[in-house]
Amino acid sequence: MIYSFVDTNGCPLDTALPAEAMNFNGVFLENEIEGYRTLYVSGRESLAPELDTYDTGARAGASLKRRRFPTRPITVGYQLLSRTPEDFRQAFNKMARILNVQEGRMVFADEPDKYFMGTLSSMGDIEPGRNNITAELEFTCLDPFKYSVEETLYSLRTLSRVEYEGTQPCYPRIRWDIKGNTGYVGAFLGDASTIIQIGNPDESQMISNTFAAGDVVVADCASATITVNGVIRDDLGAVGNAWESFLLAPGENLIGALSSSWAQRPDITLAVREVWL
């Protein structure tokens, strides 16, 4: 990465954003704080998992008990150039205010379609008595993965093949736009050993059924919640469904869509936010 020359008065000659500039909760610090500029970022690379092993007696080596990813530290090196002590203090205070957020969204200029969630955990050592400094900000990502900024939408048929491009499994969100009286809706993965059902599969067609034309039913597999027209409806199947197992794996996934056999088929949309290491 190429950095712009900075003169002794602390005025950058090139105001273009650096390649690794960080957008924190919707703002680039370069655009908000006079004299601030990102110099480098570390910690965004692939993260090695931690292995928990146990000895297997006389056999060589060990056996794997479990594999997990630790929290992810991301370090942002920066410079802050100010003309006067008052300017420096004002800029530093503004930076601290912007970053004083628990679990902020971190997007980097060279990868604008993905984000991390991080909390500022260290502002490093600041040399006293100087208006022009270089220092580091450290963020701790309790969730070590990054996510696609935009969701990918798929229209589901009775049986659909979905190619999931992330590197880590993800929980999808499923939406049914009801076209007429319907007793239940649902979805399943693969051989139907993993299934979610919402409503009453045994309900017959009546004047008034569980769902009516115009209803919008949403199942969020990540939070195990069901909403109908934006209202949470735990009574319709939030308990007893295979929420924890309803995961898309990297690669091709087979997904089936269900609804009452006597009902007009709803429009069904699968929303996927890809997860990356």
Phi, psi and omega in degrees: 000140182261132178254147179282146173294141178242128183283173186288347176274357176080028180248111180300138178279336181240118184264003178295149181293138173297159183301326183256019178305140184259128170265114183251113181053040172098358180229141170275131180299327178301328182273347185252333188238116180296128178090357179273140176206132177288133178258319180197163177222136175228155178105355181274350184289175180304140185254128180283138178284157172268136181251130175254113186240170175216150179291148182248028177080235186285341182289148178290152176078211183210170176248151184274125176271311176200162181227126182217155178262133179281178172297158183247121171271134174240126182250130178245112174274138185214165169239148176228115186244121182229153182278327183226161175303323180294318177297318180298312182297321179295317180293318182294320179295322179294320177298315180299323180292317180297322185273357182279064183225133175277125179058064176274154179275127183245114177241137182251145190300329181274000177213067189288352183263006180223156180217153169253162170246120185219158177236132178301125182240348177200141175250010175070186179265126179254123180292124184289154173078015181238144177265342180241118185226159162239138184204185182229144170249131177246130178246141176253122177261102180298324169267113188284354187266161173249157189231151177289136180296317180259143173281147173263130184252137178233137174271121185266140171257193177303321176217124186228150173254125183242125178267111182263124189264354179291168179264345180239149178302153180220153175269126179273173172237133185240135181235132175246121173264107189286134183258342181190180181311131184214138180275323180203162170225163181191180178204156178215160177251143171054242184272017178073016174284339175245116189217149169233138179230138183232119183104207185239106181297338183269001184288133177269164180292128182223177176296322179233115178251180181303318180238149179233166179306134180096344178292146175240116181253130181231131174247118177259105186290334180292320182257359180056045180239149177239132173235146172236117183055038176085358181255130180295132181230078179296337183289349184265006176133017178297330178258135177102349177271161184273059184299312185296335182266352184275076184239140170272132179265154176305134182104207185276135178233139177259122184233131178250147179245139185235155170194169180306133185296333182271355187264157171294133185295129178285163168280131186236129182235132175256123178252127184234126171253110187294145181244133185230150175276000000 
